[in-house]
Amino acid sequence: MRKLIFFLCLLASSSTFAVAQQYDLVLDGGRVIDPETGLDAVRNVGIRDGKIVRVSAESLSGRRVVHAGGLVVAPGFIDLHQHGQDVASQRVKALDGVTTALELEIGAPDVAQFLKSKEGHSLIHYGTSASHVAARAAVFGAPLPPGDILPKSGIATDRPATPEQIEAIRERLRAELDAGGLAVGMGIQYTPGATRLEVIDMFRLAAERGLPVYTHVRSAGRVEPGSAVESISEVIGAAAISGASLHIVHINSSCLRDSLECLAMVEGARARGLDVTTEAYPYIAGMTAVNSALFNPGWREKLGIDYGDLVLPDTGEHLTQQRFDELHNSNTTHWVLVFANTQEIVDKVIPHPLVMIASDGAEGHPRNAGTYSRVLAQYVREKGTVTLMDAIRKMSFMPAEMLERSTPAGRLKGRLQEGCDADIVVFDAATISDRATFEKPMEPSAGVRYLVVGGRLVVDEGKIVPDVFPGQAILGPGKSSSTLH
């Protein structure tokens, strides 16, 4: 009898241990890559309660076991610059390996409304900066129409602000940061009336809160005054004066032929102790609102292009002067593709060690659906100019480090380590590829087999899981009590 009792107790304790080691999800036998530690080995990953609990060479058991043999298991990609925040865009982002997509360049016009509208309805994690563009438009009495993030060219974009208006803009931004904004978002090219002092004052506000500034710089091209080099100098100077961290968005489309010179300026600033970072996307065309101030007189000379280099994404129509004038003067926002760069420049920018990847995604441009798979297909597999480890670093760990400047939540993302958030992409490195084109910009990428967001499968065997919305808000310190940890 004693032997029987001992055996039953041993069996019970063994069962308890087994249950304790039971994971919600196990990613079994994949090539696990962690860009922070440099791990690149076959491992098993155990996930429980939204966290990576175990990374081990030993077998793990789970309620669901995904056999990842022959596949890459990596931290989910973090897109710091994503305008398309609708569910259709989230689906193509998920199939491109993205687990977090943030609206940080310009920012949502109303942070609280943005966050509320997405609560419980998001496939992937989300967040936004506080929009200087929107705050300025509101102070000038021309608030943005619902759904817009850019103002129409006019008084609110082109007129300098008075000291009283600048203070009103700052007060509005403070309220937006209190609502959970992750940074100050600036689109200086869309508010050309903003003086250098106004820009510095916005940087000072960011520094006051210990937050970064994400900015689309004042101008592009080589024409002086107003060149790309001068524009990069302006924001680096504002960072130096204020002490705020600076992130320059899409340096490839802001600096065009001078992209490498602009990157050298970023390098120089960093070498002298300034916190300056940047990003790029792997396409030769940009996209923006044709009725915005970016197309104020002189745009052809600055960008080195003509009307025919502007294309409507929904119809493929190349603009003429007459058609451009009609759309530029319209009160309705029309998006236009801007073919201003070269493949040669983009191919030199993407491998640069300081460049992280961000999509600038919105419906109408293939970068919305294909950015991350395109980097893996073209630059890792085909051109061989970026290693797989470096590509994953550019798409996960580097953006996570940038996110740390806004929230402690960044420390648990962009890494595949025990204790970190279970935001993971599992893809086939041999076949992953972008399929979105300028003719079919929402065509989803191929090769992402599984995507885990907050510990839950959003993509399962290459397909979106229906009615699963695990995405959560990532918030700035104004809402730190609700920040993801």
C-alpha positions in Angstrom: 0.0 0.0 0.0 2.8 2.4 0.9 4.4 1.7 -2.5 1.1 2.4 -4.2 0.7 5.7 -2.4 4.2 6.8 -3.2 3.7 6.0 -6.8 0.4 7.9 -7.0 2.1 10.9 -5.3 5.0 10.8 -7.7 2.5 10.6 -10.6 0.6 13.6 -9.3 3.7 15.7 -8.8 4.9 14.7 -12.3 1.6 15.7 -13.7 1.7 19.0 -11.9 5.2 19.7 -13.3 4.0 18.8 -16.8 1.0 21.2 -16.5 3.4 23.9 -15.2 5.5 23.4 -18.3 2.5 23.4 -20.6 2.6 26.4 -22.9 -0.3 28.1 -24.7 1.7 27.9 -27.9 5.0 26.3 -28.9 7.0 27.2 -32.0 8.9 24.0 -32.6 12.2 23.5 -34.3 12.5 26.8 -36.2 15.6 28.9 -37.0 15.3 31.4 -34.1 17.0 34.7 -34.8 17.3 37.4 -32.1 19.1 40.5 -33.4 20.0 41.9 -29.9 21.9 38.8 -28.7 22.9 37.5 -32.1 21.3 34.2 -31.5 20.8 32.3 -34.8 20.1 28.6 -34.0 17.4 25.9 -34.1 15.4 26.4 -30.9 11.9 25.8 -29.5 9.9 28.8 -28.3 7.3 28.4 -25.5 4.6 31.1 -25.2 2.3 31.7 -22.3 0.0 34.6 -21.3 1.3 36.8 -24.1 5.0 36.4 -23.2 7.9 34.4 -24.5 8.5 32.2 -21.5 11.1 29.7 -22.9 13.6 29.6 -25.7 15.3 26.2 -25.5 17.0 23.5 -27.5 14.8 21.0 -25.4 11.4 19.8 -26.6 8.5 21.8 -25.2 4.8 20.9 -25.0 1.9 23.2 -25.6 -1.8 23.4 -26.2 -0.9 24.2 -29.8 2.4 23.2 -31.4 3.5 24.9 -34.6 6.1 22.9 -36.4 8.5 25.6 -37.7 11.3 23.4 -39.1 12.9 25.1 -42.1 11.3 28.4 -41.2 12.8 31.6 -39.6 11.3 32.5 -36.2 12.0 36.2 -35.6 10.7 39.2 -33.6 7.7 40.7 -35.3 8.4 43.7 -37.4 7.8 47.1 -36.0 6.6 49.8 -38.5 7.2 53.2 -37.0 5.6 55.0 -40.0 2.2 53.5 -41.0 -0.6 55.8 -42.1 -3.1 53.1 -43.2 -4.7 52.1 -39.9 -7.9 50.5 -41.2 -8.5 46.7 -40.9 -7.7 46.1 -44.6 -4.3 47.7 -44.1 -3.7 45.7 -40.9 -4.4 42.4 -42.8 -1.7 43.1 -45.4 0.7 44.4 -42.7 0.2 41.1 -40.8 0.9 39.1 -43.9 4.1 41.2 -44.4 5.3 40.2 -40.9 4.3 43.3 -39.0 3.1 43.0 -35.4 3.2 46.7 -34.5 2.3 49.6 -36.8 2.5 53.1 -35.5 1.4 56.5 -36.9 4.4 58.5 -35.8 5.4 60.7 -38.8 2.5 63.1 -38.8 0.4 61.6 -36.0 -3.4 61.3 -35.6 -5.2 64.6 -35.3 -7.0 63.4 -32.1 -5.0 60.9 -30.0 -7.8 59.9 -27.7 -10.3 59.4 -30.5 -7.7 57.4 -32.5 -7.0 55.1 -29.5 -10.6 54.6 -28.7 -11.6 53.8 -32.3 -9.1 50.9 -32.4 -9.6 49.4 -29.0 -10.7 45.7 -29.4 -10.6 46.1 -33.2 -7.0 45.8 -34.1 -5.1 42.8 -35.5 -1.8 44.3 -34.5 -0.5 46.8 -31.9 -1.0 50.5 -32.6 -0.1 54.0 -31.4 0.4 57.5 -32.6 2.4 60.7 -32.1 0.8 64.1 -31.3 0.3 65.9 -34.6 1.9 69.4 -34.9 0.3 69.6 -38.3 -3.2 69.1 -36.9 -2.6 71.3 -33.9 -1.4 74.1 -36.1 -4.4 73.8 -38.4 -6.8 73.9 -35.5 -5.1 77.0 -34.0 -5.4 78.7 -37.4 -9.1 78.0 -37.5 -8.9 75.3 -40.2 -9.2 72.0 -38.4 -8.6 68.9 -40.5 -11.7 67.1 -42.0 -12.5 63.7 -40.4 -10.1 61.0 -41.7 -7.5 63.5 -43.0 -4.0 63.8 -41.5 -2.8 66.6 -43.9 -4.3 70.1 -44.4 -5.0 71.6 -47.7 -2.5 74.2 -48.8 -3.6 77.6 -47.6 -3.4 80.1 -44.8 -3.0 77.4 -42.1 -0.1 75.9 -43.8 1.7 78.9 -45.4 1.3 81.7 -42.8 3.8 82.2 -39.9 2.4 81.7 -36.5 2.4 84.6 -34.0 4.0 83.9 -30.5 0.5 83.6 -29.1 -0.4 81.0 -31.8 2.8 79.1 -31.2 2.0 78.8 -27.5 -1.6 77.7 -28.4 -0.1 75.0 -30.6 2.2 73.9 -27.8 -0.7 73.7 -25.4 -2.7 71.6 -27.8 0.2 69.2 -28.2 0.6 68.9 -24.5 -3.0 67.8 -24.2 -2.4 65.3 -27.0 0.7 63.9 -25.3 -1.3 63.6 -22.1 -3.8 61.5 -24.0 -1.1 58.9 -24.8 0.9 60.4 -27.7 4.3 58.7 -28.1 6.1 61.6 -29.6 5.7 65.0 -31.4 5.0 64.3 -35.0 5.9 67.0 -37.5 5.4 67.4 -41.3 7.4 70.6 -41.8 7.1 70.4 -45.6 3.3 70.4 -45.2 3.5 73.6 -43.0 6.0 75.7 -44.8 4.8 78.8 -42.9 6.3 77.4 -39.7 9.4 79.5 -38.9 12.7 78.0 -37.7 11.8 79.3 -34.3 8.4 77.5 -34.3 10.2 74.3 -35.2 12.7 74.8 -32.4 9.8 75.5 -29.9 8.2 72.2 -30.9 11.5 70.4 -30.2 11.7 72.1 -26.9 8.3 70.9 -26.0 9.3 67.3 -26.9 12.5 67.7 -24.8 10.4 69.0 -21.9 8.4 65.8 -21.9 11.5 63.6 -22.6 10.0 62.4 -25.9 11.4 62.3 -29.4 10.4 64.3 -32.5 9.5 62.4 -35.7 9.7 64.6 -38.7 9.2 64.9 -42.4 11.8 67.6 -43.1 11.1 71.0 -44.7 12.1 70.4 -48.3 13.7 68.1 -50.8 16.0 68.4 -53.8 19.2 70.5 -54.4 17.8 74.0 -55.1 19.1 76.5 -52.5 17.7 77.8 -50.3 15.4 74.9 -49.4 17.6 72.0 -50.3 17.5 68.6 -48.6 20.9 69.3 -47.1 19.6 72.5 -45.5 16.4 70.8 -44.3 18.4 68.0 -42.6 20.6 70.7 -41.0 17.6 72.5 -39.7 16.2 69.5 -37.7 19.7 68.4 -36.5 20.2 71.9 -35.3 16.8 71.9 -33.5 17.8 68.6 -31.8 21.1 70.1 -30.7 19.5 73.2 -29.3 16.7 71.5 -27.5 18.2 68.2 -26.5 15.2 66.3 -28.0 15.8 62.9 -29.7 15.2 63.2 -33.5 13.9 60.7 -36.0 14.0 61.7 -39.6 11.4 59.8 -41.6 11.9 58.4 -45.1 15.4 59.9 -45.7 15.3 58.2 -49.2 12.4 60.3 -50.4 13.3 63.5 -48.6 16.9 63.6 -49.8 16.6 61.8 -53.2 20.0 62.1 -55.0 21.6 63.5 -51.9 20.5 60.6 -49.6 24.0 59.4 -49.0 25.2 62.9 -48.1 22.2 63.3 -45.7 23.1 60.0 -44.1 26.6 61.2 -43.6 25.1 64.2 -41.8 23.2 61.9 -39.5 26.4 59.9 -38.9 28.3 63.1 -38.1 25.6 64.2 -35.6 25.5 60.9 -33.9 29.3 60.8 -33.7 29.1 64.1 -31.8 26.6 62.8 -29.2 23.3 63.8 -30.8 20.4 61.2 -30.7 19.4 61.2 -34.4 18.0 58.2 -36.2 16.4 57.6 -39.6 14.5 55.2 -41.8 13.8 54.3 -45.4 11.4 52.3 -47.6 12.4 50.1 -50.6 10.5 51.9 -53.4 11.4 54.6 -55.9 8.1 56.4 -55.7 6.5 58.2 -52.8 2.9 59.1 -52.2 1.2 62.2 -50.7 -1.8 64.5 -51.0 -1.8 66.5 -54.2 -3.6 69.4 -52.6 -1.0 69.8 -49.8 1.6 72.5 -49.4 4.3 70.1 -50.6 3.1 71.1 -54.1 3.2 74.8 -53.6 4.9 76.7 -56.5 8.5 75.6 -57.1 7.9 71.9 -56.4 9.0 70.8 -59.9 12.3 72.6 -59.6 12.9 71.2 -56.0 12.1 67.6 -56.8 13.5 67.6 -60.3 10.4 66.2 -61.8 7.4 67.3 -63.9 3.6 66.8 -64.0 3.8 63.5 -65.8 5.8 62.0 -62.9 2.7 62.3 -60.7 0.3 59.4 -61.0 -3.1 58.8 -59.5 -2.9 55.4 -57.8 -6.5 54.4 -58.4 -6.5 55.0 -62.1 -2.9 55.0 -63.2 -3.4 58.5 -64.8 -0.3 60.6 -65.3 -1.1 64.2 -64.5 -1.0 67.1 -66.9 -0.6 70.7 -65.8 -4.4 71.2 -66.2 -5.3 68.1 -64.2 -2.7 68.9 -61.5 -4.1 72.5 -61.1 -7.6 71.0 -60.8 -6.6 68.6 -58.1 -4.2 70.9 -56.2 -7.0 73.5 -55.9 -9.6 71.0 -54.7 -10.9 70.9 -51.2 -11.0 67.1 -51.5 -7.8 65.1 -50.7 -6.5 63.1 -53.6 -3.4 60.9 -53.2 -0.8 60.9 -55.9 2.2 58.7 -56.5 5.4 60.8 -56.9 8.1 59.2 -59.0 11.2 61.2 -58.0 13.8 58.7 -56.9 16.1 56.1 -58.7 16.6 52.4 -58.0 20.4 53.1 -57.7 19.8 55.5 -54.8 17.4 53.2 -53.0 19.7 50.3 -53.4 22.5 52.2 -51.6 20.2 53.6 -48.8 18.6 50.3 -47.6 21.8 48.5 -46.6 23.2 51.5 -44.7 23.8 50.5 -41.1 22.0 53.5 -39.7 18.8 53.0 -41.7 15.9 51.1 -40.2 13.0 50.0 -42.3 9.6 51.8 -42.2 6.9 51.6 -44.8 5.1 55.0 -44.9 2.2 52.8 -45.7 -1.2 53.8 -47.0 -3.7 52.3 -49.4 -2.7 53.1 -53.0 1.0 52.4 -52.7 2.6 48.9 -52.7 4.7 49.8 -49.7 1.6 49.4 -47.5 1.5 45.7 -48.2 5.0 44.7 -49.4 7.8 46.7 -47.6 9.2 44.1 -45.3 8.9 41.1 -47.6 10.5 43.2 -50.4 13.6 43.9 -48.2 13.9 40.2 -47.4 13.4 39.1 -51.0 15.4 41.7 -52.8 18.2 42.8 -50.5 18.8 39.6 -48.5 18.0 36.8 -51.0 18.5 38.3 -54.5 21.1 41.1 -54.1 22.8 39.8 -51.0 23.6 43.4 -49.8 21.9 42.8 -46.4 22.4 39.8 -44.2 19.3 38.1 -42.8 20.3 39.1 -39.3 20.8 42.7 -40.3 17.5 42.8 -42.1 15.7 41.5 -39.0 17.6 44.0 -36.9 16.5 46.9 -39.2 12.9 45.7 -39.1 12.5 44.8 -35.4 15.3 45.6 -32.9 16.3 49.1 -34.2 12.6 50.3 -34.3 12.1 48.8 -30.8 15.1 50.8 -29.5 13.6 53.9 -31.1 10.3 53.1 -29.4 12.1 52.9 -26.0 12.6 56.7 -26.3 8.8 57.0 -25.8 7.8 54.1 -23.6 9.3 51.2 -21.5 7.1 48.9 -23.7 9.8 49.2 -26.4 12.2 47.2 -24.2 10.0 44.1 -24.5 9.6 44.3 -28.3 11.9 43.7 -31.2 13.6 40.8 -29.4 13.1 37.1 -29.2 14.1 36.4 -25.6 12.6 35.0 -22.5 10.4 37.6 -20.8 9.8 39.6 -23.9 6.4 40.1 -25.6 5.3 37.3 -27.8 5.1 39.3 -31.0 6.7 36.9 -33.5 6.9 36.3 -37.2 7.5 32.9 -38.7 8.5 33.0 -42.4 10.1 31.0 -45.2 13.3 32.8 -46.1 13.5 30.9 -49.4 10.1 32.1 -50.7 9.1 35.2 -48.9 8.4 38.0 -51.4 6.3 41.1 -52.0 3.5 40.8 -54.5 2.1 44.3 -54.3 2.6 46.5 -57.3 1.7 50.0 -58.3 -1.2 48.5 -60.3 -2.3 46.2 -57.5 -1.0 47.9 -54.3 -3.0 45.8 -51.8 -1.8 42.4 -53.0 -0.6 40.6 -49.9 3.0 39.3 -49.5 3.8 35.6 -49.7 5.9 33.6 -47.3 4.7 34.6 -43.8 3.4 31.3 -42.5 2.6 32.4 -38.9 2.3 35.7 -37.0 1.9 35.9 -33.3 0.6 39.1 -31.7 0.4 39.3 -27.9 0.7 35.5 -27.8 -2.1 34.8 -30.2 -1.9 33.6 -33.8 -3.1 36.2 -36.2 -1.7 34.5 -39.3 -2.0 30.7 -39.2 -0.6 28.6 -42.1 -0.4 31.7 -44.3 -3.9 32.9 -43.7 -5.5 35.6 -41.5 -7.3 34.1 -38.5 -10.9 35.4 -38.6 -12.3 37.4 -35.7 -9.1 37.7 -33.7 -8.0 41.2 -32.6 -5.2 41.0 -30.1 -3.6 44.3 -31.0 -3.2 46.7 -28.1 -2.4 50.4 -27.7 1.2 51.4 -27.1 1.1 54.6 -25.2 3.4 57.4 -24.2 4.1 58.4 -20.6 1.0 60.6 -20.5 -1.0 57.3 -20.2 1.8 55.3 -18.6 -0.5 53.3 -16.4 -2.0 51.7 -19.4 1.2 51.2 -21.3 2.0 47.7 -22.5 4.5 45.8 -20.3 
